[in-house]
Amino acid sequence: MTTQLAVPLEAAFYQAVGKKTKKARKNQFTREEIDVLEKYKKDYRKMTTTEDRHALIRTHILVDIFNYWFSKGVVPKEVSEKDMAQRIKVR
């Protein structure tokens, strides 16, 4: 006894079990930003727990990337009252 699957159902099945691919993150960071972040790559990969990785991100990686952005003027040092109110509401 053979069963025939409907074409959409068969396509959905093959899509579900097929090989997944990730989209490339092109142009997300500039070369200079990547250089700032890469010095923590080995340390980040050595961390075994999520808490350790999050601590490294909060205490080192984000500090350095934001300092870089502040120095280049990408992120303004002063935040307006309206922006601050929106950020507080989100958190």
ABEGO torsion letter per residue (X at the ends): XBBBBBAAAAAAAAAAABBBBBBBBBGABBAAAAAAAAAAAAAAAABABAAAAAAAAAAAAAAAAAAAAAAAGABBABBBAAAAAAAAAAX
